[in-house]
């Protein structure tokens, strides 16, 4: 099984920064893609940023220029550095990972979400 655990959320004022972390654990063979999504009440879950195993990144328009995603492949970690936070960034942020893992000796593809971490930005 694979588990994702996020940390680093909290409450900040507009203009401040936060760094989210997510570590994957379990019988992982490789993680091809890691990323962050966010959810606010009444809206669909929104992609924030993703990063491939080779380091290729993809950002939402709202994240470009303010957020930076990075990963530590050896440690199965992904980070999201969020700068110049605004009240519109208030959401629950979810870590996402997809790749392959072994289950009872067989290798299978997986897609997993973390439990989420709350980010609140006040004006």
ABEGO torsion letter per residue (X at the ends): XBBBBBBGBEBBBBGBBBBBBBBBBEBBABBABBBBBBBBBGBBBBBABBBBAAGBBBBBAAABGABBBBBBAAAGBBBBBBBGBBAAABBBBBBBBBEBBBBGGBBBBBBBBBAEBBBBBBX
